[in-house]
Amino acid sequence: MEVNLVTESIKFMVLGMTTVYLFLILLIYVLKFQAFIIQKYFSKKSESKSLSKKTEPANLHLGVVDNQNDETMLVAAITTAIAEYRKNS
């Protein structure tokens, strides 16, 4: 009788593991398909090209800072935040 229970438990284990494996494979393909659809219809390259053409002349007149200055400001803000945290600790 115990052999029968062990056999049944092995069958259920294999069935469960197979179900999980197949579900994960299906999930991978669905996510790949979703990424393909998003890249095809919602590509940021086309948006960024159209936005950069529209905003480039406006940036020159408004005096918008460049990326290097943005990074410098970000580093300064992080450094200040760390210094304040250390003062309060």
C-alpha positions in Angstrom: 0.0 0.0 0.0 2.9 2.4 0.7 4.3 1.9 -2.7 1.1 3.0 -4.2 1.1 6.2 -2.2 4.7 7.0 -3.1 3.9 6.4 -6.8 0.9 8.7 -6.6 2.9 11.4 -4.8 5.6 11.2 -7.5 2.9 11.5 -10.2 1.5 14.6 -8.6 4.9 16.1 -8.1 5.8 15.6 -11.8 2.4 16.9 -12.8 2.8 20.0 -10.6 6.4 20.7 -11.8 5.4 20.3 -15.4 2.5 22.7 -15.0 4.7 25.3 -13.4 7.4 24.8 -16.1 4.9 25.2 -18.9 3.3 28.3 -17.3 6.7 29.9 -17.0 7.6 29.2 -20.6 4.2 30.6 -21.6 4.9 33.7 -19.5 8.3 34.3 -21.1 6.8 34.2 -24.6 3.9 36.4 -23.7 6.4 39.0 -22.2 8.6 38.8 -25.3 5.6 39.3 -27.5 4.5 42.3 -25.4 7.9 43.8 -25.6 7.8 43.4 -29.4 4.4 45.1 -29.6 5.5 48.0 -27.3 8.7 48.6 -29.3 6.8 48.5 -32.6 3.9 50.8 -31.8 5.2 52.9 -28.9 8.8 53.5 -29.8 10.5 56.3 -28.0 12.9 56.9 -30.9 10.2 58.4 -33.0 8.9 60.5 -30.1 12.3 61.8 -29.1 13.1 62.8 -32.7 9.9 64.8 -33.0 10.3 66.3 -29.5 13.9 67.3 -30.0 13.1 69.0 -33.3 10.2 70.9 -31.7 12.0 71.9 -28.5 15.5 72.6 -29.7 14.9 76.2 -30.8 12.9 76.9 -27.6 15.8 75.6 -25.6 18.2 78.1 -27.2 15.9 81.0 -26.3 15.1 79.8 -22.8 18.7 79.2 -21.7 18.1 75.6 -20.7 21.2 74.0 -19.2 23.0 71.1 -20.9 23.3 67.6 -19.6 26.8 68.1 -18.0 25.4 70.9 -15.9 22.4 68.8 -14.9 24.7 66.0 -13.8 26.8 68.5 -11.8 23.7 69.9 -10.1 22.6 66.3 -9.3 25.9 65.4 -7.7 25.8 68.6 -5.7 22.3 67.8 -4.5 23.2 64.3 -3.5 26.4 65.5 -1.7 24.3 68.1 0.2 21.7 65.5 1.2 24.4 63.1 2.5 26.1 65.9 4.4 22.7 66.9 6.0 22.0 63.2 6.9 25.4 62.9 8.6 24.8 66.0 10.6 21.5 64.8 11.8 22.7 61.3 12.6 
